[in-house]
Amino acid sequence: LSQGRGKICAKLGEEAMETAVAALDETPGHVARESADLLYHLLVLWAETGVAPAQVWEELARRDGVSGHEEKASRET
């Protein structure tokens, strides 16, 4: 947090890429470890931006049963 939002976002992107690469040809354990890193840095970003996990769960619940195209079309611009 002390290094700012830019560093947090960079680290989140790095961990997302490492998770995706691990998913291509690593063991489930390796994917789990990379996923834990990714989730940790996502939680740090949420803390930095004032997003509570409950807000994310509510948004996911709102999307339940809605196609990705429908959800995207329903977003406010």
Residue pairs with C-beta under 8 A, 6 or more apart in sequence:
1 8
1 44
1 47
1 48
5 45
5 48
5 49
8 41
8 44
8 45
8 48
9 45
11 41
11 44
12 38
12 41
12 42
12 44
12 45
15 34
15 37
15 38
15 40
15 41
16 38
18 34
18 37
18 38
19 31
19 34
19 35
19 37
19 38
22 30
22 31
22 33
22 34
23 31
26 34
43 53
45 51
46 52
46 53
46 56
63 71
66 74
